[in-house]
C-alpha cells in the first residue's frame, strides 16, 4: 500500500518546488548580505532566517501532501478555519505591527507573521469547498452564488484597509478564478461583474468619507505615486521612480549571462527591497537572462502542472483548489515580475518561492502540498482502480 502511494506521486512537481526554493535561498543570501552589513547584522542574517522558514515550509508541504485533501472540505475544518481567519484579520488592527505604513504583521519575538498571506489558503479552500457542494444549484444566486462572494468581499475589505493593496488584488482575482471555474453560466458571471463594479464604487465612496487618518493610509501621496510612477519613472528618479529605475538598471546590466553570482551593484544600497519584492532584478543582474528564464520556466511548469491536475481530477473540490492555486501562482508571479520590470505599478508582492519571507513561503508550500496530494490521489485511482473499488 505504502509503495503504491509513493509511486503515485508526481515527482516532477516536487523536484521543481525544491529547486526553486533552494535557488531562492541562494539568491536571498546574495541579495541581502549588503543590507545586513548596513544594519550592523551578520552577513548571513537574512539567509539564516530564510533557511529556518524553508525547513518549516518543507515540513508543512509534506504534511499537506500526505493528509487526504478531502478532509479540508468538511465543516469541522472549514468553520474554525474561516472564523479563525476573520478573527486574526480583525485582531491585526489592535495587536498588529506596522511596517512600511501597513499594519499587516504580528510580531512574535524576532519573528513576524502576516495573516493576510494565510487568507489566500482560506479563500481557496473555502470557496472551492462551498462551490463544489453547490454544483446542483450553482446558478441559484441566493443559495449557490452569493455566500462565498460575501466572504471574499469581506476578507478583501479587511486586508485593503491595513492597507495591503497587493495581497488584496491577488486574493480578489484568485477568487474570480474559482468563480469562473465553478461551472456557473455566463449570464450569472455577467451579473457578478455588475455587482463587483458596484462594490468597487461603493468602497471608493466609503474611502472618501472615512476619517482622514485612515483615508491617508490607503490613498496617501506615496501610494498614489507608486501606482502612477511606473508610467515615467525617470521623471521623478529621487522619489516615486527610485525603486523602478534602479530595478531597470539592474535588469538592463545583466545581459545574457549576468555579472556573476554575488556581483550585483544595485543591491549595495541603491535598490530597496532587493531580497524581497525586487529579487528578480538582482537575479537578472547577476545571472542574466538564463537566471531569469530558470525562475520563469520553473514557475510556468508548476502552474501548467497544477492546471493539468485540475483538468484530470474527478473531484469538483479538488479541481477548484487546483484552478484557484494555479490562478494565485500566475497572478502573484505576474504582479511581482510586472512591477519589477515596469509593466504594471509596484504593489509590494513577493516572487513565489524565491523572495525572502516566511509567511509567503509557508502558504505557497501548503497550497502546492495540497496539489501534490490531489495529483497523487488521481494517479493512484487510475493505476489501481480495482483496489479503489
C-alpha positions in Angstrom: 0.0 0.0 0.0 2.7 2.5 1.0 4.8 1.7 -2.0 1.8 2.1 -4.3 1.1 5.5 -2.8 4.8 6.6 -3.1 4.8 5.5 -6.8 1.7 7.6 -7.5 3.3 11.0 -6.6 4.3 13.3 -9.4 7.9 13.9 -8.5 8.4 16.4 -11.3 6.3 18.9 -9.2 8.2 18.1 -6.0 11.6 18.4 -7.7 10.7 21.7 -9.3 9.4 23.1 -6.0 12.7 22.1 -4.2 14.9 23.5 -6.9 13.0 26.9 -6.9 13.2 27.1 -3.1 16.9 26.3 -2.9 17.7 28.7 -5.8 15.6 31.4 -3.9 17.6 30.7 -0.7 20.9 31.2 -2.5 19.6 34.5 -4.1 18.3 35.7 -0.8 21.8 35.5 0.6 23.3 37.1 -2.4 20.8 40.0 -2.4 20.7 40.6 1.4 24.3 40.4 2.8 24.9 44.1 1.9 21.7 45.1 3.7 22.7 43.1 6.7 26.0 44.9 6.9 24.4 48.3 6.6 22.2 47.4 9.6 25.1 46.1 11.7 24.0 42.5 11.3 26.0 39.4 10.4 26.2 38.8 6.7 24.0 35.7 6.7 21.3 37.1 9.0 18.5 37.1 6.3 19.8 33.8 4.9 19.7 32.0 8.2 16.1 33.2 8.9 15.0 32.2 5.4 16.7 28.8 5.9 14.6 28.3 9.0 11.5 29.4 7.0 12.4 26.9 4.3 12.8 24.0 6.7 9.4 24.7 8.3 7.8 25.1 4.8 9.2 21.7 3.7 7.6 20.1 6.8 4.3 21.9 6.0 4.5 20.8 2.4 5.0 17.2 3.4 2.0 17.3 5.8 -0.3 18.7 3.2 0.9 16.3 0.6 0.2 13.3 2.9 -3.1 14.1 4.7 -6.1 13.2 2.4 -7.1 16.5 0.9 -10.9 15.8 1.1 -10.7 16.3 4.9 -10.2 20.0 4.2 -13.7 20.4 2.8 -15.5 19.1 5.9 -17.4 21.6 8.1 -15.4 20.6 11.2 -12.3 22.0 9.3 -14.0 24.8 7.3 -15.9 26.6 10.1 -13.0 27.0 12.6 -10.7 27.9 9.7 -13.0 30.7 8.4 -13.8 32.0 11.9 -10.1 32.0 12.9 -9.0 33.8 9.8 -11.6 36.6 10.3 -10.6 36.9 13.9 -6.9 37.2 13.0 -7.5 39.8 10.4 -9.6 41.8 12.9 -7.0 41.4 15.7 -4.3 42.8 13.4 -5.7 46.3 13.9 -5.3 46.1 17.7 -2.2 43.9 18.2 -0.5 44.3 14.8 2.9 45.7 14.0 3.2 48.5 11.4 5.9 48.3 8.8 6.2 50.3 5.5 3.0 52.2 6.5 1.0 48.9 6.6 -0.4 47.3 9.8 -0.1 43.8 8.5 2.1 41.7 10.8 2.0 40.1 14.2 5.4 40.2 16.0 6.3 37.0 17.9 9.7 37.6 19.4 12.0 38.3 16.5 9.7 36.5 14.0 6.8 38.1 12.1 3.5 36.5 10.9 1.4 38.0 8.1 -2.3 36.8 8.4 -3.2 38.2 5.0 -0.9 35.6 3.4 -2.7 32.8 5.1 -6.0 34.3 3.9 -5.0 33.1 0.5 -5.3 29.4 1.6 -8.5 30.0 3.5 -10.2 31.7 0.5 -9.1 28.9 -2.0 -10.2 26.1 0.3 -13.5 27.7 1.5 -14.7 28.9 -1.9 -13.7 25.6 -3.6 -15.5 23.5 -0.9 -18.7 25.6 -1.0 -19.0 25.8 -4.8 -18.2 22.0 -5.0 -21.2 21.3 -2.7 -23.5 23.6 -4.7 -23.0 22.1 -8.1 -26.6 21.1 -8.4 -27.8 24.7 -8.0 -24.7 26.6 -8.9 -26.7 29.3 -10.7 -29.1 29.9 -7.9 -27.9 33.4 -7.0 -29.0 33.4 -3.3 -28.2 29.8 -2.4 -25.4 28.9 -4.8 -23.5 32.1 -5.7 -23.8 34.7 -3.1 -22.4 33.2 0.2 -18.8 32.7 -1.0 -18.9 36.1 -2.7 -19.8 37.8 0.6 -16.9 36.1 2.3 -14.5 37.0 -0.4 -15.5 40.7 -0.3 -15.3 40.8 3.5 -11.8 39.3 3.5 -10.6 41.7 0.8 -12.1 44.7 2.8 -10.2 43.7 5.9 -6.9 43.4 4.0 -7.2 46.5 1.9 -7.7 48.8 4.9 -4.5 47.5 6.6 -3.6 48.7 3.8 -2.2 45.9 1.7 -3.2 46.5 -1.9 -1.0 43.8 -3.5 -2.4 41.0 -1.4 -6.0 42.3 -1.9 -5.6 42.1 -5.7 -4.2 38.6 -5.5 -6.9 37.3 -3.3 -9.7 39.0 -5.2 -8.5 37.7 -8.6 -7.8 34.3 -7.2 -11.5 34.2 -6.0 -12.5 35.3 -9.5 -10.6 32.3 -11.0 -12.5 29.9 -8.7 -15.8 31.6 -9.6 -15.2 31.3 -13.4 -14.2 27.6 -13.0 -17.1 26.7 -10.7 -19.5 25.9 -13.5 -21.6 29.0 -13.4 -23.3 30.1 -16.6 -22.0 33.2 -18.4 -25.2 35.0 -17.5 -24.6 34.5 -13.8 -20.9 35.6 -14.2 -22.0 38.7 -16.0 -24.4 39.6 -13.1 -21.5 39.2 -10.7 -19.3 41.6 -12.8 -22.0 44.2 -12.4 -22.1 43.6 -8.6 -18.3 43.8 -8.4 -18.4 47.2 -10.2 -21.0 48.4 -7.7 -18.9 47.2 -4.8 -15.8 48.9 -6.1 -17.7 52.2 -6.5 -19.2 51.7 -3.0 -15.7 51.1 -1.5 -14.4 54.2 -3.2 -17.1 56.3 -1.7 -16.5 54.7 1.7 -12.8 55.6 1.5 -13.7 59.2 0.7 -15.9 59.5 3.8 -13.5 57.7 6.1 -11.7 59.6 8.8 -8.7 61.5 7.3 -6.2 59.5 9.2 -7.4 56.2 7.8 -8.0 57.6 4.3 -4.4 58.9 4.1 -3.1 55.4 4.8 -5.0 53.9 1.9 -4.6 56.8 -0.7 -1.5 58.6 0.6 0.5 60.6 -2.0 3.3 57.9 -1.6 0.9 55.1 -2.6 -0.6 57.1 -5.5 3.0 57.9 -6.6 3.8 54.2 -6.7 0.7 53.4 -8.7 1.4 56.1 -11.3 5.2 56.4 -11.2 5.7 53.3 -13.4 4.5 55.2 -16.4 7.5 57.5 -16.4 9.9 56.6 -13.6 12.8 58.6 -14.9 10.7 61.8 -14.5 11.0 61.5 -10.7 14.0 59.3 -10.0 14.5 60.6 -6.5 11.0 59.8 -5.2 8.3 57.7 -6.9 10.6 56.4 -9.7 13.5 55.4 -7.4 12.7 51.7 -7.0 11.8 51.0 -10.6 14.7 53.0 -12.1 17.2 51.0 -10.1 15.4 47.8 -10.9 15.6 48.6 -14.6 19.3 49.4 -14.2 19.9 46.0 -12.6 17.9 44.1 -15.3 19.5 46.0 -18.1 23.1 45.5 -17.0 22.7 41.7 -16.6 22.7 40.8 -20.3 22.6 37.1 -21.3 24.8 35.6 -18.6 24.9 38.3 -15.9 27.8 39.9 -13.9 28.3 36.8 -11.9 26.7 35.5 -8.7 27.2 38.0 -5.8 28.4 40.8 -8.2 25.3 42.9 -8.2 25.9 46.7 -7.8 22.3 47.8 -7.4 21.9 45.7 -4.2 24.6 47.8 -2.5 22.1 50.3 -1.2 20.6 51.5 -4.5 17.7 49.1 -4.9 15.3 48.9 -1.9 13.8 45.6 -1.0 16.4 43.8 -3.1 15.9 40.5 -1.3 12.1 40.6 -1.3 10.0 42.5 -3.9 12.9 43.1 -6.3 14.9 39.9 -6.1 14.3 39.2 -9.8 16.2 42.4 -10.6 19.2 41.0 -8.7 18.9 37.7 -10.4 18.9 39.4 -13.8 21.9 41.5 -12.9 24.0 38.6 -11.5 22.8 35.6 -13.7 21.4 37.4 -16.7 18.6 36.1 -18.9 19.5 32.5 -18.0 18.8 33.1 -14.4 15.5 34.8 -15.1 14.4 32.1 -17.5 15.2 29.5 -14.9 12.8 31.2 -12.5 10.1 31.9 -15.0 10.4 28.4 -16.5 10.1 26.8 -13.1 7.0 28.8 -12.1 5.4 28.2 -15.5 5.9 24.5 -15.2 4.3 24.4 -11.8 1.3 26.5 -13.0 0.9 24.2 -16.0 1.1 21.0 -13.9 -1.4 22.5 -11.4 -3.9 23.4 -14.1 -3.4 20.0 -15.7 -4.1 18.3 -12.4 -7.4 20.3 -12.2 -8.4 19.1 -15.6 -7.8 15.5 -14.7 -9.3 15.5 -11.3 -12.8 13.9 -10.9 -13.5 15.7 -7.6 -15.1 19.1 -8.0 -13.4 20.3 -4.8 -10.0 19.1 -5.9 -10.4 20.7 -9.3 -11.4 24.1 -7.9 -8.5 24.0 -5.5 -6.2 23.4 -8.5 -7.7 26.2 -10.5 -7.5 28.6 -7.6 -3.9 27.7 -6.8 -2.8 28.0 -10.5 -4.5 31.4 -10.6 -2.8 32.5 -7.5 0.6 31.4 -8.6 0.1 33.1 -12.0 -1.3 36.3 -10.6 1.3 36.7 -7.9 4.2 36.0 -10.3 2.8 38.4 -12.9 2.3 41.2 -10.3 5.9 40.8 -9.0 7.6 40.4 -12.3 5.4 43.1 -13.9 6.2 45.6 -11.1 9.9 44.9 -11.2 10.1 45.4 -15.0 7.8 48.4 -15.2 4.9 46.7 -16.9 2.5 47.5 -14.1 2.5 49.6 -10.9 4.6 48.4 -8.0 2.5 46.9 -5.2 4.9 45.1 -2.9 4.3 41.4 -3.7 6.8 38.6 -3.2 8.0 36.3 -6.1 6.7 32.8 -5.3 9.4 30.5 -3.7 12.2 33.0 -4.5 11.7 36.1 -2.4 12.6 36.4 1.3 9.5 35.9 3.6 8.3 33.1 5.8 4.6 33.6 5.7 4.6 33.7 1.9 6.8 30.6 1.6 4.7 28.6 4.1 1.4 29.5 2.4 2.7 28.6 -1.1 4.1 25.3 0.3 0.7 24.5 1.9 -1.1 25.0 -1.4 1.5 23.1 -3.5 1.4 20.3 -1.0 -2.4 20.1 -1.5 -1.9 20.0 -5.3 0.6 17.1 -5.0 -1.9 15.3 -2.8 -4.8 15.8 -5.3 -2.5 14.7 -8.1 -1.4 11.6 -6.2 -5.0 10.6 -5.4 -6.0 10.7 -9.1 -2.9 8.9 -10.3 -3.4 6.2 -7.6 -7.1 5.6 -8.7 -6.0 5.2 -12.3 -3.2 2.9 -11.5 -5.1 0.7 -9.1 -8.8 1.0 -10.0 -9.7 -2.4 -8.5 -8.2 -1.5 -5.2 -10.1 1.8 -5.2 -13.4 -0.1 -5.6 
